[in-house]
Amino acid sequence: MRLRVEFTTEPFDLDEAPRHAVVAREVIQAAELDAVDVGPFGNTAEGGADAVIAAVDALLRRSLEAGATRVSLQVNVIADGPEGVPGAPEGAPEIAEDGR
């Protein structure tokens, strides 16, 4: 299963990146993830479920230790099988809208 994580850390500082934001970026960039995109107002990364979950654990622990007062994150399953069936193997039967 592949996951996408989106996150921000607070408090914001528009003049200089706060220590907690730098730490969060370092954690994500060092993790075994791909499609990493870091920016001033939000960050995203994708990868296998185990790698994303491990990165989120490290992200929370280290950014809070570095002074974050709030970490907002969202984790989404990326459908990589038949449409609407996340993680389903290729060739799996599709489920009709009526459940059959």
C-alpha positions in Angstrom: 0.0 0.0 0.0 1.3 3.5 -0.8 0.5 6.5 1.3 0.8 10.3 0.9 1.4 12.5 3.9 0.8 16.2 4.0 1.9 18.2 7.0 2.7 21.6 8.5 4.2 22.6 11.8 3.5 25.7 13.8 4.1 28.4 15.0 4.9 30.1 11.7 7.6 32.6 11.2 7.6 34.4 7.8 11.1 35.9 8.3 13.0 32.7 9.1 12.2 29.0 9.1 11.7 28.0 12.8 13.9 25.2 14.2 10.9 22.8 14.3 10.2 23.3 10.6 13.8 22.7 9.6 13.8 19.5 11.7 10.5 18.3 10.1 11.9 18.8 6.6 15.2 17.0 7.5 13.2 14.0 8.8 11.1 13.8 5.7 14.0 14.3 3.3 16.1 11.7 5.1 13.3 9.1 5.1 13.0 6.4 2.5 10.2 8.3 0.7 9.7 9.5 -2.8 7.9 12.4 -4.4 9.0 14.7 -1.5 7.9 18.3 -1.8 8.8 20.8 0.9 7.6 24.4 1.0 7.0 27.3 3.3 3.3 26.5 3.9 3.0 22.8 3.5 5.0 19.6 2.7 4.1 16.4 1.1 5.7 13.0 0.6 4.7 9.6 -0.7 6.0 6.1 -0.1 5.2 2.7 1.1 3.0 2.4 4.2 5.8 1.3 6.6 8.1 4.1 5.4 5.5 6.8 5.7 4.3 5.6 9.1 7.9 5.5 10.4 8.6 9.0 9.0 5.4 10.4 10.6 6.5 8.9 14.0 9.9 10.6 13.7 8.4 13.8 12.4 6.0 14.2 15.3 8.6 13.3 18.0 11.5 15.4 16.6 9.5 18.5 15.6 7.7 18.7 18.9 11.0 18.3 20.7 12.3 21.2 18.5 9.6 23.5 19.6 6.5 22.9 17.4 3.3 23.7 19.3 1.1 22.2 16.6 1.6 19.6 13.9 -1.2 19.3 11.3 -1.0 16.2 9.1 -3.1 14.2 6.8 -2.4 10.7 5.5 -4.1 9.4 2.4 -4.0 5.9 0.9 -3.0 6.2 -2.7 -5.1 3.8 -4.9 -2.6 1.8 -6.9 -4.9 -1.1 -7.9 -8.2 -1.0 -9.7 -9.9 2.3 -9.4 -11.4 2.8 -5.9 -9.8 -0.2 -4.4 -6.6 1.0 -2.7 -3.8 -1.6 -2.7 -5.8 -4.2 -4.7 -3.6 -6.4 -6.9 -3.6 -5.9 -10.6 -6.4 -7.9 -12.2 -8.6 -8.0 -9.1 -12.3 -7.9 -10.0 -13.9 -4.5 -9.8 -16.9 -4.1 -7.5 -20.0 -2.7 -9.0 -21.8 0.3 -7.5 -24.5 -2.0 -6.1 -21.9 -4.0 -4.3 -21.9 -7.1 -6.6 
